[in-house]
Amino acid sequence: MSETLTKLLYVEDDDSIAQVVVITLEELGGFTVKHCDSGAKAIDSVVAYAPQLILMDVMMPRMSGPETLEQFSQMPAAKDIPVIFMTAKAQTHEQEAYRALGAIGVIVKPFDPMTLSDQIVALWQAHRAG
């Protein structure tokens, strides 16, 4: 894993949110971002794309973020990729539950596009530091 975070897989079913996040991360953050609009598509894409980090919505139809994270944890090539959840459901006990599932952090919606990339990098660096 390289020292600099550059490659993200982003999982979000709401197209309007996804557009803002992808533009924000690519234009302001300088990241390479692959967007998947469902957990199933993320599972199909994660091995070939090989992201350094996964940014994922919690509430999605058919397969939620936590259910998708559970699937990633069963995949040898994906189980060690850090995951950050983005959600409006971000009370303290909910954030603790997401971390207990294996997420390295939670970004609360609505988010600030101007600080989103910095939040992601800070969580990633904290995770790498152990």
N, CA, C and O atoms as CSV, one atom per row, in Angstrom:
chain,resi,resn,atom,element,x,y,z
A,1,MET,N,N,0.853,-1.179,0.000
A,1,MET,CA,C,0.000,0.000,0.000
A,1,MET,C,C,0.894,1.235,0.000
A,1,MET,O,O,1.774,1.363,0.851
A,2,SER,N,N,0.679,2.122,-0.925
A,2,SER,CA,C,1.534,3.299,-1.024
A,2,SER,C,C,1.253,4.263,0.122
A,2,SER,O,O,0.216,4.182,0.780
A,3,GLU,N,N,2.180,5.164,0.345
A,3,GLU,CA,C,2.064,6.126,1.438
A,3,GLU,C,C,0.982,7.171,1.186
A,3,GLU,O,O,0.377,7.679,2.130
A,4,THR,N,N,0.740,7.490,-0.067
A,4,THR,CA,C,-0.227,8.524,-0.405
A,4,THR,C,C,-1.530,7.893,-0.869
A,4,THR,O,O,-1.535,7.019,-1.737
A,5,LEU,N,N,-2.624,8.338,-0.290
A,5,LEU,CA,C,-3.939,7.836,-0.686
A,5,LEU,C,C,-4.339,8.486,-2.002
A,5,LEU,O,O,-4.436,9.709,-2.092
A,6,THR,N,N,-4.570,7.664,-3.024
A,6,THR,CA,C,-4.924,8.201,-4.339
A,6,THR,C,C,-6.137,7.531,-4.972
A,6,THR,O,O,-6.793,8.133,-5.822
A,7,LYS,N,N,-6.452,6.296,-4.576
A,7,LYS,CA,C,-7.433,5.496,-5.314
A,7,LYS,C,C,-8.552,5.019,-4.395
A,7,LYS,O,O,-8.330,4.236,-3.471
A,8,LEU,N,N,-9.778,5.518,-4.675
A,8,LEU,CA,C,-10.937,5.210,-3.838
A,8,LEU,C,C,-12.022,4.492,-4.629
A,8,LEU,O,O,-12.222,4.745,-5.817
A,9,LEU,N,N,-12.712,3.598,-3.947
A,9,LEU,CA,C,-13.955,3.030,-4.449
A,9,LEU,C,C,-15.061,3.688,-3.633
A,9,LEU,O,O,-15.031,3.670,-2.403
A,10,TYR,N,N,-16.026,4.262,-4.318
A,10,TYR,CA,C,-17.107,4.995,-3.660
A,10,TYR,C,C,-18.429,4.312,-3.963
A,10,TYR,O,O,-18.770,4.108,-5.128
A,11,VAL,N,N,-19.177,3.956,-2.922
A,11,VAL,CA,C,-20.420,3.205,-3.073
A,11,VAL,C,C,-21.568,4.056,-2.537
A,11,VAL,O,O,-21.650,4.318,-1.336
A,12,GLU,N,N,-22.450,4.485,-3.434
A,12,GLU,CA,C,-23.563,5.384,-3.078
A,12,GLU,C,C,-24.675,5.189,-4.085
A,12,GLU,O,O,-24.442,5.270,-5.291
A,13,ASP,N,N,-25.896,4.929,-3.599
A,13,ASP,CA,C,-27.021,4.689,-4.507
A,13,ASP,C,C,-27.706,5.977,-4.967
A,13,ASP,O,O,-28.386,5.968,-5.994
A,14,ASP,N,N,-27.548,7.076,-4.242
A,14,ASP,CA,C,-28.196,8.343,-4.604
A,14,ASP,C,C,-27.313,9.084,-5.608
A,14,ASP,O,O,-26.222,9.546,-5.274
A,15,ASP,N,N,-27.807,9.186,-6.843
A,15,ASP,CA,C,-26.987,9.739,-7.921
A,15,ASP,C,C,-26.595,11.195,-7.688
A,15,ASP,O,O,-25.482,11.592,-8.034
A,16,SER,N,N,-27.484,11.997,-7.110
A,16,SER,CA,C,-27.145,13.411,-6.901
A,16,SER,C,C,-26.028,13.564,-5.871
A,16,SER,O,O,-25.138,14.397,-6.043
A,17,ILE,N,N,-26.067,12.770,-4.807
A,17,ILE,CA,C,-24.988,12.800,-3.813
A,17,ILE,C,C,-23.700,12.283,-4.450
A,17,ILE,O,O,-22.629,12.860,-4.263
A,18,ALA,N,N,-23.814,11.199,-5.198
A,18,ALA,CA,C,-22.639,10.586,-5.824
A,18,ALA,C,C,-21.930,11.574,-6.751
A,18,ALA,O,O,-20.701,11.651,-6.758
A,19,GLN,N,N,-22.695,12.319,-7.523
A,19,GLN,CA,C,-22.078,13.285,-8.443
A,19,GLN,C,C,-21.266,14.322,-7.680
A,19,GLN,O,O,-20.138,14.636,-8.059
A,20,VAL,N,N,-21.842,14.854,-6.597
A,20,VAL,CA,C,-21.135,15.863,-5.794
A,20,VAL,C,C,-19.864,15.265,-5.194
A,20,VAL,O,O,-18.801,15.883,-5.248
A,21,VAL,N,N,-19.970,14.067,-4.625
A,21,VAL,CA,C,-18.822,13.449,-3.974
A,21,VAL,C,C,-17.717,13.138,-4.978
A,21,VAL,O,O,-16.550,13.432,-4.720
A,22,VAL,N,N,-18.066,12.551,-6.113
A,22,VAL,CA,C,-17.053,12.197,-7.104
A,22,VAL,C,C,-16.334,13.454,-7.607
A,22,VAL,O,O,-15.105,13.477,-7.682
A,23,ILE,N,N,-17.089,14.485,-7.947
A,23,ILE,CA,C,-16.470,15.736,-8.412
A,23,ILE,C,C,-15.573,16.317,-7.319
A,23,ILE,O,O,-14.446,16.736,-7.586
A,24,THR,N,N,-16.086,16.337,-6.087
A,24,THR,CA,C,-15.313,16.861,-4.960
A,24,THR,C,C,-14.002,16.101,-4.781
A,24,THR,O,O,-12.937,16.707,-4.662
A,25,LEU,N,N,-14.087,14.784,-4.763
A,25,LEU,CA,C,-12.892,13.979,-4.514
A,25,LEU,C,C,-11.892,14.049,-5.663
A,25,LEU,O,O,-10.682,14.070,-5.438
A,26,GLU,N,N,-12.392,14.084,-6.881
A,26,GLU,CA,C,-11.484,14.137,-8.027
A,26,GLU,C,C,-10.899,15.536,-8.225
A,26,GLU,O,O,-9.690,15.687,-8.398
A,27,GLU,N,N,-11.753,16.550,-8.198
A,27,GLU,CA,C,-11.300,17.910,-8.503
A,27,GLU,C,C,-10.577,18.581,-7.334
A,27,GLU,O,O,-9.532,19.203,-7.522
A,28,LEU,N,N,-11.139,18.453,-6.118
A,28,LEU,CA,C,-10.520,19.104,-4.964
A,28,LEU,C,C,-9.496,18.203,-4.281
A,28,LEU,O,O,-8.462,18.675,-3.809
A,29,GLY,N,N,-9.787,16.910,-4.231
A,29,GLY,CA,C,-8.916,15.986,-3.512
A,29,GLY,C,C,-7.818,15.373,-4.353
A,29,GLY,O,O,-6.826,14.878,-3.819
A,30,GLY,N,N,-7.989,15.401,-5.682
A,30,GLY,CA,C,-6.992,14.810,-6.569
A,30,GLY,C,C,-7.003,13.289,-6.592
A,30,GLY,O,O,-6.038,12.668,-7.037
A,31,PHE,N,N,-8.093,12.684,-6.115
A,31,PHE,CA,C,-8.193,11.226,-6.079
A,31,PHE,C,C,-8.669,10.661,-7.410
A,31,PHE,O,O,-9.303,11.358,-8.203
A,32,THR,N,N,-8.360,9.403,-7.643
A,32,THR,CA,C,-8.976,8.617,-8.695
A,32,THR,C,C,-10.121,7.876,-8.017
A,32,THR,O,O,-9.905,7.169,-7.033
A,33,VAL,N,N,-11.342,8.033,-8.538
A,33,VAL,CA,C,-12.525,7.488,-7.880
A,33,VAL,C,C,-13.319,6.624,-8.852
A,33,VAL,O,O,-13.617,7.041,-9.971
A,34,LYS,N,N,-13.657,5.418,-8.410
A,34,LYS,CA,C,-14.605,4.581,-9.140
A,34,LYS,C,C,-15.883,4.572,-8.315
A,34,LYS,O,O,-15.865,4.241,-7.129
A,35,HIS,N,N,-16.995,4.938,-8.951
A,35,HIS,CA,C,-18.288,4.967,-8.259
A,35,HIS,C,C,-19.094,3.733,-8.620
A,35,HIS,O,O,-19.206,3.371,-9.791
A,36,CYS,N,N,-19.656,3.087,-7.604
A,36,CYS,CA,C,-20.609,1.988,-7.789
A,36,CYS,C,C,-21.907,2.402,-7.116
A,36,CYS,O,O,-21.886,2.954,-6.016
A,37,ASP,N,N,-23.039,2.142,-7.765
A,37,ASP,CA,C,-24.321,2.576,-7.210
A,37,ASP,C,C,-25.021,1.507,-6.370
A,37,ASP,O,O,-26.182,1.670,-5.994
A,38,SER,N,N,-24.319,0.420,-6.077
A,38,SER,CA,C,-24.888,-0.613,-5.210
A,38,SER,C,C,-23.768,-1.423,-4.576
A,38,SER,O,O,-22.638,-1.451,-5.062
A,39,GLY,N,N,-24.119,-2.083,-3.473
A,39,GLY,CA,C,-23.160,-2.963,-2.832
A,39,GLY,C,C,-22.747,-4.109,-3.737
A,39,GLY,O,O,-21.581,-4.501,-3.761
A,40,ALA,N,N,-23.699,-4.641,-4.474
A,40,ALA,CA,C,-23.398,-5.758,-5.376
A,40,ALA,C,C,-22.378,-5.348,-6.441
A,40,ALA,O,O,-21.454,-6.105,-6.738
A,41,LYS,N,N,-22.542,-4.159,-7.012
A,41,LYS,CA,C,-21.579,-3.692,-8.020
A,41,LYS,C,C,-20.212,-3.454,-7.388
A,41,LYS,O,O,-19.185,-3.704,-8.017
A,42,ALA,N,N,-20.195,-2.973,-6.149
A,42,ALA,CA,C,-18.925,-2.762,-5.458
A,42,ALA,C,C,-18.208,-4.097,-5.243
A,42,ALA,O,O,-16.996,-4.192,-5.431
A,43,ILE,N,N,-18.955,-5.112,-4.852
A,43,ILE,CA,C,-18.369,-6.441,-4.653
A,43,ILE,C,C,-17.804,-6.975,-5.962
A,43,ILE,O,O,-16.738,-7.590,-5.985
A,44,ASP,N,N,-18.529,-6.735,-7.054
A,44,ASP,CA,C,-18.063,-7.187,-8.367
A,44,ASP,C,C,-16.825,-6.422,-8.833
A,44,ASP,O,O,-16.028,-6.956,-9.603
A,45,SER,N,N,-16.652,-5.181,-8.377
A,45,SER,CA,C,-15.583,-4.309,-8.873
A,45,SER,C,C,-14.335,-4.268,-8.003
A,45,SER,O,O,-13.254,-3.951,-8.498
A,46,VAL,N,N,-14.462,-4.582,-6.717
A,46,VAL,CA,C,-13.403,-4.270,-5.756
A,46,VAL,C,C,-12.080,-4.972,-6.065
A,46,VAL,O,O,-11.023,-4.357,-5.927
A,47,VAL,N,N,-12.107,-6.218,-6.469
A,47,VAL,CA,C,-10.855,-6.940,-6.694
A,47,VAL,C,C,-10.112,-6.384,-7.903
A,47,VAL,O,O,-8.916,-6.107,-7.821
A,48,ALA,N,N,-10.806,-6.220,-9.019
A,48,ALA,CA,C,-10.158,-5.720,-10.227
A,48,ALA,C,C,-9.696,-4.266,-10.071
A,48,ALA,O,O,-8.635,-3.894,-10.574
A,49,TYR,N,N,-10.483,-3.458,-9.384
A,49,TYR,CA,C,-10.133,-2.039,-9.218
A,49,TYR,C,C,-9.031,-1.840,-8.172
A,49,TYR,O,O,-8.214,-0.929,-8.307
A,50,ALA,N,N,-8.999,-2.667,-7.150
A,50,ALA,CA,C,-7.988,-2.639,-6.093
A,50,ALA,C,C,-7.820,-1.256,-5.459
A,50,ALA,O,O,-6.736,-0.676,-5.523
A,51,PRO,N,N,-8.889,-0.724,-4.846
A,51,PRO,CA,C,-8.774,0.594,-4.216
A,51,PRO,C,C,-7.941,0.525,-2.931
A,51,PRO,O,O,-7.787,-0.534,-2.322
A,52,GLN,N,N,-7.417,1.676,-2.545
A,52,GLN,CA,C,-6.712,1.765,-1.263
A,52,GLN,C,C,-7.708,1.941,-0.118
A,52,GLN,O,O,-7.423,1.590,1.027
A,53,LEU,N,N,-8.874,2.487,-0.443
A,53,LEU,CA,C,-9.884,2.782,0.568
A,53,LEU,C,C,-11.258,2.721,-0.078
A,53,LEU,O,O,-11.416,3.019,-1.262
A,54,ILE,N,N,-12.251,2.329,0.716
A,54,ILE,CA,C,-13.635,2.289,0.248
A,54,ILE,C,C,-14.442,3.284,1.073
A,54,ILE,O,O,-14.430,3.241,2.303
A,55,LEU,N,N,-15.137,4.175,0.386
A,55,LEU,CA,C,-16.044,5.141,0.998
A,55,LEU,C,C,-17.447,4.679,0.642
A,55,LEU,O,O,-17.767,4.535,-0.538
A,56,MET,N,N,-18.301,4.443,1.658
A,56,MET,CA,C,-19.564,3.770,1.361
A,56,MET,C,C,-20.730,4.323,2.175
A,56,MET,O,O,-20.609,4.596,3.370
A,57,ASP,N,N,-21.848,4.477,1.499
A,57,ASP,CA,C,-23.100,4.852,2.139
A,57,ASP,C,C,-23.561,3.700,3.028
A,57,ASP,O,O,-23.255,2.539,2.756
A,58,VAL,N,N,-24.289,4.019,4.078
A,58,VAL,CA,C,-24.827,2.990,4.968
A,58,VAL,C,C,-26.161,2.478,4.445
A,58,VAL,O,O,-26.355,1.270,4.312
A,59,MET,N,N,-27.086,3.397,4.148
A,59,MET,CA,C,-28.444,3.001,3.759
A,59,MET,C,C,-28.565,2.924,2.238
A,59,MET,O,O,-28.646,3.941,1.548
A,60,MET,N,N,-28.575,1.690,1.738
A,60,MET,CA,C,-28.746,1.444,0.311
A,60,MET,C,C,-29.764,0.328,0.151
A,60,MET,O,O,-29.864,-0.544,1.013
A,61,PRO,N,N,-30.527,0.342,-0.947
A,61,PRO,CA,C,-31.496,-0.738,-1.164
A,61,PRO,C,C,-30.792,-2.065,-1.469
A,61,PRO,O,O,-29.651,-2.088,-1.930
A,62,ARG,N,N,-31.473,-3.128,-1.209
A,62,ARG,CA,C,-31.030,-4.499,-1.469
A,62,ARG,C,C,-29.864,-4.932,-0.581
A,62,ARG,O,O,-29.979,-5.943,0.112
A,63,MET,N,N,-28.758,-4.208,-0.578
A,63,MET,CA,C,-27.611,-4.573,0.254
A,63,MET,C,C,-27.079,-3.304,0.902
A,63,MET,O,O,-26.549,-2.427,0.220
A,64,SER,N,N,-27.219,-3.208,2.212
A,64,SER,CA,C,-26.782,-2.010,2.933
A,64,SER,C,C,-25.250,-1.926,2.972
A,64,SER,O,O,-24.553,-2.875,2.614
A,65,GLY,N,N,-24.752,-0.790,3.406
A,65,GLY,CA,C,-23.315,-0.642,3.581
A,65,GLY,C,C,-22.740,-1.675,4.540
A,65,GLY,O,O,-21.744,-2.321,4.216
A,66,PRO,N,N,-23.353,-1.850,5.730
A,66,PRO,CA,C,-22.837,-2.875,6.628
A,66,PRO,C,C,-22.870,-4.288,6.033
A,66,PRO,O,O,-21.952,-5.075,6.264
A,67,GLU,N,N,-23.915,-4.614,5.273
A,67,GLU,CA,C,-23.972,-5.926,4.618
A,67,GLU,C,C,-22.877,-6.056,3.564
A,67,GLU,O,O,-22.284,-7.123,3.403
A,68,THR,N,N,-22.612,-4.966,2.848
A,68,THR,CA,C,-21.545,-4.969,1.841
A,68,THR,C,C,-20.187,-5.135,2.518
A,68,THR,O,O,-19.340,-5.892,2.043
A,69,LEU,N,N,-19.982,-4.426,3.626
A,69,LEU,CA,C,-18.733,-4.567,4.375
A,69,LEU,C,C,-18.539,-6.011,4.827
A,69,LEU,O,O,-17.424,-6.530,4.785
A,70,GLU,N,N,-19.608,-6.655,5.254
A,70,GLU,CA,C,-19.528,-8.061,5.659
A,70,GLU,C,C,-19.065,-8.931,4.491
A,70,GLU,O,O,-18.253,-9.839,4.671
A,71,GLN,N,N,-19.583,-8.652,3.300
A,71,GLN,CA,C,-19.160,-9.408,2.107
A,71,GLN,C,C,-17.682,-9.157,1.804
A,71,GLN,O,O,-16.944,-10.091,1.491
A,72,PHE,N,N,-17.252,-7.895,1.896
A,72,PHE,CA,C,-15.834,-7.578,1.672
A,72,PHE,C,C,-14.949,-8.367,2.647
A,72,PHE,O,O,-13.884,-8.857,2.270
A,73,SER,N,N,-15.399,-8.482,3.900
A,73,SER,CA,C,-14.588,-9.146,4.918
A,73,SER,C,C,-14.393,-10.632,4.629
A,73,SER,O,O,-13.492,-11.259,5.185
A,74,GLN,N,N,-15.231,-11.194,3.767
A,74,GLN,CA,C,-15.128,-12.604,3.380
A,74,GLN,C,C,-14.222,-12.796,2.160
A,74,GLN,O,O,-13.915,-13.928,1.784
A,75,MET,N,N,-13.796,-11.693,1.546
A,75,MET,CA,C,-13.015,-11.762,0.302
A,75,MET,C,C,-11.533,-11.536,0.615
A,75,MET,O,O,-11.163,-10.461,1.085
A,76,PRO,N,N,-10.679,-12.535,0.361
A,76,PRO,CA,C,-9.259,-12.373,0.682
A,76,PRO,C,C,-8.628,-11.111,0.085
A,76,PRO,O,O,-7.793,-10.481,0.734
A,77,ALA,N,N,-9.009,-10.734,-1.130
A,77,ALA,CA,C,-8.406,-9.562,-1.773
A,77,ALA,C,C,-8.995,-8.239,-1.298
A,77,ALA,O,O,-8.448,-7.179,-1.599
A,78,ALA,N,N,-10.106,-8.285,-0.558
A,78,ALA,CA,C,-10.765,-7.039,-0.145
A,78,ALA,C,C,-10.843,-6.865,1.365
A,78,ALA,O,O,-11.127,-5.766,1.841
A,79,LYS,N,N,-10.599,-7.924,2.126
A,79,LYS,CA,C,-10.859,-7.877,3.566
A,79,LYS,C,C,-10.001,-6.868,4.320
A,79,LYS,O,O,-10.387,-6.423,5.401
A,80,ASP,N,N,-8.854,-6.501,3.775
A,80,ASP,CA,C,-7.974,-5.563,4.470
A,80,ASP,C,C,-8.067,-4.135,3.945
A,80,ASP,O,O,-7.328,-3.260,4.398
A,81,ILE,N,N,-8.961,-3.891,3.001
A,81,ILE,CA,C,-9.132,-2.526,2.488
A,81,ILE,C,C,-9.949,-1.735,3.509
A,81,ILE,O,O,-11.060,-2.142,3.849
A,82,PRO,N,N,-9.419,-0.612,4.005
A,82,PRO,CA,C,-10.179,0.164,4.985
A,82,PRO,C,C,-11.459,0.745,4.390
A,82,PRO,O,O,-11.504,1.127,3.220
A,83,VAL,N,N,-12.496,0.800,5.225
A,83,VAL,CA,C,-13.807,1.313,4.812
A,83,VAL,C,C,-14.203,2.470,5.717
A,83,VAL,O,O,-14.075,2.396,6.939
A,84,ILE,N,N,-14.690,3.547,5.092
A,84,ILE,CA,C,-15.279,4.679,5.798
A,84,ILE,C,C,-16.734,4.738,5.373
A,84,ILE,O,O,-17.044,4.708,4.182
A,85,PHE,N,N,-17.628,4.823,6.356
A,85,PHE,CA,C,-19.039,4.987,6.039
A,85,PHE,C,C,-19.397,6.467,5.972
A,85,PHE,O,O,-18.858,7.284,6.719
A,86,MET,N,N,-20.317,6.801,5.062
A,86,MET,CA,C,-20.931,8.129,4.997
A,86,MET,C,C,-22.406,7.923,5.279
A,86,MET,O,O,-23.058,7.107,4.627
A,87,THR,N,N,-22.936,8.661,6.250
A,87,THR,CA,C,-24.327,8.437,6.609
A,87,THR,C,C,-24.925,9.607,7.363
A,87,THR,O,O,-24.220,10.359,8.037
A,88,ALA,N,N,-26.231,9.749,7.240
A,88,ALA,CA,C,-26.964,10.708,8.066
A,88,ALA,C,C,-27.297,10.078,9.417
A,88,ALA,O,O,-27.591,10.784,10.382
A,89,LYS,N,N,-27.249,8.742,9.481
A,89,LYS,CA,C,-27.511,8.027,10.739
A,89,LYS,C,C,-26.195,7.954,11.508
A,89,LYS,O,O,-25.469,6.962,11.434
A,90,ALA,N,N,-25.902,9.026,12.249
A,90,ALA,CA,C,-24.570,9.126,12.833
A,90,ALA,C,C,-24.575,9.508,14.298
A,90,ALA,O,O,-23.690,10.227,14.763
A,91,GLN,N,N,-25.574,9.027,15.030
A,91,GLN,CA,C,-25.527,9.217,16.469
A,91,GLN,C,C,-24.348,8.403,17.016
A,91,GLN,O,O,-23.872,7.471,16.368
A,92,THR,N,N,-23.896,8.762,18.193
A,92,THR,CA,C,-22.704,8.131,18.756
A,92,THR,C,C,-22.803,6.608,18.756
A,92,THR,O,O,-21.858,5.932,18.349
A,93,HIS,N,N,-23.930,6.057,19.205
A,93,HIS,CA,C,-24.050,4.598,19.259
A,93,HIS,C,C,-24.033,3.971,17.858
A,93,HIS,O,O,-23.553,2.851,17.681
A,94,GLU,N,N,-24.554,4.692,16.876
A,94,GLU,CA,C,-24.528,4.180,15.500
A,94,GLU,C,C,-23.088,4.185,14.971
A,94,GLU,O,O,-22.648,3.218,14.350
A,95,GLN,N,N,-22.359,5.278,15.222
A,95,GLN,CA,C,-20.966,5.335,14.786
A,95,GLN,C,C,-20.143,4.227,15.444
A,95,GLN,O,O,-19.299,3.608,14.796
A,96,GLU,N,N,-20.389,3.981,16.720
A,96,GLU,CA,C,-19.679,2.905,17.420
A,96,GLU,C,C,-20.004,1.553,16.793
A,96,GLU,O,O,-19.128,0.699,16.661
A,97,ALA,N,N,-21.256,1.364,16.411
A,97,ALA,CA,C,-21.660,0.099,15.784
A,97,ALA,C,C,-20.960,-0.087,14.436
A,97,ALA,O,O,-20.534,-1.196,14.112
A,98,TYR,N,N,-20.835,0.982,13.649
A,98,TYR,CA,C,-20.144,0.877,12.353
A,98,TYR,C,C,-18.673,0.538,12.554
A,98,TYR,O,O,-18.109,-0.265,11.812
A,99,ARG,N,N,-18.056,1.150,13.556
A,99,ARG,CA,C,-16.647,0.837,13.845
A,99,ARG,C,C,-16.506,-0.611,14.316
A,99,ARG,O,O,-15.534,-1.286,13.978
A,100,ALA,N,N,-17.473,-1.081,15.093
A,100,ALA,CA,C,-17.438,-2.464,15.567
A,100,ALA,C,C,-17.524,-3.451,14.393
A,100,ALA,O,O,-17.009,-4.567,14.477
A,101,LEU,N,N,-18.167,-3.039,13.317
A,101,LEU,CA,C,-18.256,-3.879,12.116
A,101,LEU,C,C,-16.950,-3.884,11.327
A,101,LEU,O,O,-16.739,-4.739,10.466
A,102,GLY,N,N,-16.071,-2.917,11.629
A,102,GLY,CA,C,-14.787,-2.872,10.941
A,102,GLY,C,C,-14.502,-1.579,10.205
A,102,GLY,O,O,-13.416,-1.424,9.647
A,103,ALA,N,N,-15.442,-0.648,10.186
A,103,ALA,CA,C,-15.191,0.634,9.519
A,103,ALA,C,C,-14.125,1.405,10.293
A,103,ALA,O,O,-14.071,1.329,11.521
A,104,ILE,N,N,-13.284,2.139,9.585
A,104,ILE,CA,C,-12.238,2.931,10.254
A,104,ILE,C,C,-12.753,4.309,10.661
A,104,ILE,O,O,-12.079,5.030,11.396
A,105,GLY,N,N,-13.944,4.677,10.186
A,105,GLY,CA,C,-14.505,5.961,10.552
A,105,GLY,C,C,-15.851,6.195,9.900
A,105,GLY,O,O,-16.320,5.404,9.081
A,106,VAL,N,N,-16.461,7.306,10.286
A,106,VAL,CA,C,-17.768,7.690,9.780
A,106,VAL,C,C,-17.721,9.169,9.422
A,106,VAL,O,O,-17.248,9.990,10.208
A,107,ILE,N,N,-18.209,9.503,8.239
A,107,ILE,CA,C,-18.374,10.894,7.816
A,107,ILE,C,C,-19.871,11.158,7.773
A,107,ILE,O,O,-20.633,10.429,7.138
A,108,VAL,N,N,-20.269,12.213,8.460
A,108,VAL,CA,C,-21.685,12.514,8.624
A,108,VAL,C,C,-22.213,13.300,7.423
A,108,VAL,O,O,-21.593,14.261,6.967
A,109,LYS,N,N,-23.379,12.865,6.920
A,109,LYS,CA,C,-24.115,13.619,5.907
A,109,LYS,C,C,-25.098,14.521,6.640
A,109,LYS,O,O,-25.680,14.082,7.632
A,110,PRO,N,N,-25.310,15.750,6.206
A,110,PRO,CA,C,-24.633,16.367,5.066
A,110,PRO,C,C,-23.184,16.682,5.410
A,110,PRO,O,O,-22.861,17.059,6.536
A,111,PHE,N,N,-22.331,16.520,4.426
A,111,PHE,CA,C,-20.900,16.750,4.588
A,111,PHE,C,C,-20.535,18.076,3.932
A,111,PHE,O,O,-21.302,18.624,3.140
A,112,ASP,N,N,-19.367,18.577,4.269
A,112,ASP,CA,C,-18.853,19.803,3.667
A,112,ASP,C,C,-17.922,19.419,2.518
A,112,ASP,O,O,-16.851,18.864,2.765
A,113,PRO,N,N,-18.301,19.698,1.268
A,113,PRO,CA,C,-17.447,19.322,0.138
A,113,PRO,C,C,-16.026,19.896,0.239
A,113,PRO,O,O,-15.075,19.300,-0.268
A,114,MET,N,N,-15.889,21.043,0.888
A,114,MET,CA,C,-14.574,21.670,0.981
A,114,MET,C,C,-13.631,20.924,1.923
A,114,MET,O,O,-12.412,21.039,1.791
A,115,THR,N,N,-14.176,20.163,2.868
A,115,THR,CA,C,-13.317,19.450,3.819
A,115,THR,C,C,-13.395,17.927,3.670
A,115,THR,O,O,-12.706,17.207,4.392
A,116,LEU,N,N,-14.211,17.433,2.758
A,116,LEU,CA,C,-14.410,15.988,2.626
A,116,LEU,C,C,-13.100,15.249,2.371
A,116,LEU,O,O,-12.823,14.255,3.042
A,117,SER,N,N,-12.298,15.700,1.431
A,117,SER,CA,C,-11.041,15.018,1.118
A,117,SER,C,C,-10.117,14.992,2.323
A,117,SER,O,O,-9.478,13.975,2.596
A,118,ASP,N,N,-10.041,16.106,3.049
A,118,ASP,CA,C,-9.186,16.165,4.241
A,118,ASP,C,C,-9.676,15.194,5.315
A,118,ASP,O,O,-8.867,14.552,5.985
A,119,GLN,N,N,-10.998,15.082,5.483
A,119,GLN,CA,C,-11.551,14.137,6.461
A,119,GLN,C,C,-11.160,12.705,6.105
A,119,GLN,O,O,-10.768,11.924,6.972
A,120,ILE,N,N,-11.270,12.373,4.830
A,120,ILE,CA,C,-10.936,11.021,4.377
A,120,ILE,C,C,-9.460,10.733,4.607
A,120,ILE,O,O,-9.106,9.673,5.123
A,121,VAL,N,N,-8.599,11.668,4.228
A,121,VAL,CA,C,-7.157,11.478,4.407
A,121,VAL,C,C,-6.815,11.346,5.891
A,121,VAL,O,O,-5.995,10.506,6.261
A,122,ALA,N,N,-7.432,12.163,6.740
A,122,ALA,CA,C,-7.154,12.101,8.181
A,122,ALA,C,C,-7.546,10.734,8.757
A,122,ALA,O,O,-6.795,10.158,9.543
A,123,LEU,N,N,-8.710,10.217,8.372
A,123,LEU,CA,C,-9.135,8.904,8.849
A,123,LEU,C,C,-8.201,7.809,8.342
A,123,LEU,O,O,-7.861,6.884,9.081
A,124,TRP,N,N,-7.791,7.916,7.093
A,124,TRP,CA,C,-6.890,6.916,6.495
A,124,TRP,C,C,-5.531,6.930,7.184
A,124,TRP,O,O,-4.969,5.879,7.493
A,125,GLN,N,N,-5.012,8.125,7.418
A,125,GLN,CA,C,-3.712,8.238,8.085
A,125,GLN,C,C,-3.777,7.729,9.521
A,125,GLN,O,O,-2.851,7.063,9.985
A,126,ALA,N,N,-4.861,8.035,10.226
A,126,ALA,CA,C,-5.033,7.545,11.599
A,126,ALA,C,C,-5.084,6.016,11.603
A,126,ALA,O,O,-4.512,5.376,12.485
A,127,HIS,N,N,-5.760,5.440,10.630
A,127,HIS,CA,C,-5.854,3.990,10.517
A,127,HIS,C,C,-4.466,3.381,10.261
A,127,HIS,O,O,-4.093,2.381,10.874
A,128,ARG,N,N,-3.724,3.993,9.358
A,128,ARG,CA,C,-2.383,3.481,9.015
A,128,ARG,C,C,-1.427,3.608,10.192
A,128,ARG,O,O,-0.532,2.780,10.367
A,129,ALA,N,N,-1.617,4.637,10.991
A,129,ALA,CA,C,-0.737,4.845,12.146
A,129,ALA,C,C,-1.017,3.828,13.245
A,129,ALA,O,O,-0.214,3.640,14.159
A,130,GLY,N,N,-2.185,3.167,13.136
A,130,GLY,CA,C,-2.502,2.111,14.068
A,130,GLY,C,C,-3.243,2.566,15.270
A,130,GLY,O,O,-3.569,1.755,16.137
